[in-house]
Amino acid sequence: MLAQAIATDYRSARLAPADRAMLDFAAKLTRAPAAVEAGDLDALRRHGFDDAAIHDIVQVAALFSYYNRLAEGLGIDPEPEWSGDSP
């Protein structure tokens, strides 16, 4: 299943080159944001991403980074078990 392969390690998933480039960029932005350079954005553009799409990629990566730090810092389980009692 593709979703499971991506969740486990996207680098081993069978992805289109543009999807791999997007995830490589998001991983770099997450792990080493100061290392992101103009060339990284150019690489995304070569894969067909326009500036609006790059903006969206950065926003989503930033949101997930924020949420993960919030959850870890407060000890929140990001995916609690659903009991079925509430919507």
GINOR-V662006 format. One record per pair of residues at least 24 apart in sequence whose C-alpha atoms are under 6 Angstrom apart, sorted by the first residue. I is the first residue (numbers start at 1). GAP is how many residues later the second one is. Records with the same first field share a line. If there is no record, write none. Layout:
# GINOR-V662006
I->GAP ; GAP
This chain:
# GINOR-V662006
18->29
26->35
